[in-house]
Amino acid sequence: MSALPPDPYPPRFIDAARLLHALPMAAAVDALRAALRDGPDPEADPPRTIVPVEHGQLLLMPAHRSRYTGVKVATVAPDNPAAGLPRVQGQYLLFDAATLTPLALLDGIALTTVRTSAVSALAADLLAVPEAGRLVVFGTGPQARGHLDALRAVRPLTHVTVVGRTPANVEHFIAAVRRDTGLSVEAGDPSAVAGADLVACCTTARTPLFDGALLPPHAMVTAVGSHERGSREVDGTAVLRSTVVVESKAAAAREAGDLIPELESGRLAPESLVTLAALATGASAVDPERPRLFKSVGMAWEDLAVAGAAYEAT
């Protein structure tokens, strides 16, 4: 049997370091903004496929746009941290849309970290008051730090309050932020949201992190911690007080645990949800007298937009 001819287009491997170096936050935000402006409606994206396996979940997130096609394969293994391994792992495979030729294999977790914080930064750029300077961040992991850096790219942050469950992790987070940014940073408790311009919820919480009644009317909240129906970082008070912005109404109804209780009870009308695309294209505006809540579940079109931009930049 003759050997197969060599592949003329071997996929490029883009590891975490190359991806982060090639794609500054401003570029990732621009890629997402362009995807909302020029691409198909996110409502048309196929839903995330979640396959239960013996020790967790297998997640599949395919997407297609005019230039690229791609799929993220990720795993969630809840017991991994006890063994010193990441809870979430994965890879992203990018294809040429016209020929379906594989173009690149990207570190899926680095891609997810960048796109999640970039989506929040885009939402903040559309929703937060221009002078927003005070950030309260819940969490001390990679998403918390990614959100701090992303929000700095779109608003003039001056002070950060960090709320976390483990004092040692909070101390390490604060030290790193002071060293790297020079910002004023302190540890705090959930009541700090009363003085916030921006609130970033970056946790795996199953119950709300703060009292929504404390939010100032001008505050903007981004909640990114989960795509599971049974998880929530914000309470019903925050949801019902706010203009609620989502990536997709259909995805929010399926996966946004922060919103589903209010949607299913009828207290939050599905038609009241504002989509990120409607804001980005100028089709919708928000009430400046109410808090703004952006609930992200993470969507495949976002991964594809950021993966394509990273491929072009490397």
QUIVENLIN-V142346 format. One record per pair of residues at least 4 apart in sequence whose ideal C-beta (glycine too) atoms are under 8 Angstrom apart, sorted by the first residue. I is the first residue (numbers start at 1). J is the second residue. Records with the same first field share a line. If there is no record, write none. Layout:
I->J  J
//
This chain:
9->101  102  103
11->93  94  102  103  104  105
12->103  104  105  311  314
13->104  105  106
14->18  19  22  104  105  106  107  310  311  314
15->19  107  110
16->20  107  109  110
17->21
18->22  314
19->23  106  107  110  111  114  310  314
20->110  114
22->310  313  314
23->27  28  114  306  309  310  313
24->28
25->29  114  117  118  121  149  150  153
26->30  153
27->31  309  313
28->32  114  115  118  121  306  309
29->33  118  121  122  125  150  153  154
30->34  309
31->35  118  305  306  308  309
32->36  115  118  119  122  302  305  306
33->37  122  280
34->38  39  305
35->39  65  301  302  304  305
36->42  276  277  280  281
37->280  281
39->65  66  301  305
40->44  65  301
41->277
42->247  248  251  275  276  277  299  301
43->248  249  250  275
45->63  248  251  299  300  301
46->62  63  300
47->250  251  254
48->59  60  61  227  255  298  299  300
49->59  60  61
50->57  58  59
51->57  58  59  60
52->57
53->57  58  75
55->77  79
56->75  76  77  78  79
57->75  76
58->73  74  75
59->72  73  74  75  76  90
60->71  72  73
61->71  72  74  299  300  303
62->69  70  71  300
63->69  70  71  299  300  301  303  304
64->68  69  97  304
65->69  97  301  304  305  308
66->97
67->96  97  308
68->94  95  96  97  103  304  307  308  311
69->94  95  96  97  100  304
70->92  93  94  95  300  303  304  307  308
71->92  93  300
72->90  91  92  93  108  111  112  300  303
73->90  91  92  93  108
74->88  89  90  108  109  112
75->88  89  90
76->87  88
77->85  87  88  89
78->87
79->83
80->85  86  87  89
81->85  86  87
85->89
86->109
88->109  112
89->108  109
90->108  109  112
91->105  106  107  108
92->105  106  107  108  111  303  307
93->102  104  105  106
94->102  103  104  105  106  304  307  308  311
95->100  101  102  103
96->100  101  103
103->311
104->307  310  311  314
106->110  111  307  310  311
107->111
108->112
109->113
110->114
111->115  303  306  307  310
112->116  298  303
113->117  142  143  146
114->118  146  306  310
115->119  298  302  303  305  306
116->120  143  146  147  224  296  298
117->121  143  146  147  149  150
118->122  150  302  306
119->123  224  247  276  296  298  302
120->124  147  150  151  200  222  224  294  296
121->125  147  150  151  153  154
122->126  154  276  280
123->127  220  222  245  276  279  294  296
124->128  132  151  154  155  198  220  222  294
125->154  155
126->245  276  279  280
127->220  245  279  286  292  294
128->132  154  155  197  198  220  292
129->197  218  220
130->155
131->156  197
132->155  156  157  197  198  220
133->155  156  157  158  159  197
134->157  158  159  160  161  195  196  197  198
135->148  151  157  159  160  161  196  197  198  199  200
136->160  161  163  188  192  193  196  198  199  200
137->144  147  148  160  161  162  163  199  200  202
138->144  163  164  190  199  200  201  202  203  205  209  210  233
139->143  144  163  164  200  201  202  203  225
140->144  145  162  164  166  169  170  172  173
141->145  202
142->146
143->147  202  224  225
144->148  162  173  200  202
145->149  173  176  177
146->150  202
147->151  200  202  222  224
148->152  157  160  177  181  200
149->153
150->154
151->155  157  198  200
152->157  181  183
155->197  198
157->183  198
158->183  184
159->183  184  185  186
160->177  183  184  185  186
161->185  186  187  188  192  196
162->170  173  174  177  185  186  187  188
163->170  187  188  189  190  192  209
164->169  170  173  187
165->169
166->170
167->171  187
168->172
169->173
170->174  187
171->175  187
172->176
173->177
174->178  185  186  187
175->179
176->180
177->181  183  185
178->182  183  185
188->192
190->209  210  211
191->210  211  214
192->196
193->199  210  211  214  215  219
194->214  215  216
195->216
196->215  216  219
197->216  218  219  220
198->219  220  221  222
199->210  215  219  220  221  222
200->221  222  224
201->205  209  221  222  223  224  225  233  234
202->224  225
203->209  225  233
204->225  226  231
205->209  225  226  231  232  233
206->230  231  232
207->232
208->212  232  233  234  235  238
209->233  234
210->214  234  235  238
211->235  237
212->234  235  236  237  238  239  241  242
213->237  241
215->219  221  238  241  242  291
216->291
217->289  290  291
218->288  291
219->291  292
220->291  292  293  294
221->234  238  242  291  292  293  294
222->294  296
223->233  234  258  293  294  295  296
224->296  298
225->231  233
226->231  232  233  257  297
227->255  256  297  298
228->255  257
229->254  255  257  260
230->257
231->257  258
232->257  258  261
233->258
234->238  239  258  293  295
235->239
236->240  261  262  267
237->241
238->242  291  293
239->244  258  259  262  268  293
240->262  267  268
241->290  291
242->290  291  292  293
243->274  286  287  290  291  292  293
244->259  268  272  273  274  293  295
245->273  274  275  276  279  286  292  293  294  295
246->251  252  256  259  273  274  275  276  294  295  296  297
247->251  252  275  276  296  297  298  299  302
248->252  275  299
249->253  270  273  275
250->254
251->255  256  297  299
252->256  259  263  273  295  297
253->259  260  263  270
254->297
255->297
256->260  295  297
258->295
259->263  268  273  295
260->264
261->265
262->267  268
263->268  270
268->272  273
274->278  279  284  286
275->279  284
276->280  294
277->281  283
278->283  284
279->283  284  285  286
286->290  292
298->302  303
299->303
300->304
301->305
302->306
303->307
304->308
305->309
306->310
307->311
308->312
309->313
310->314
//
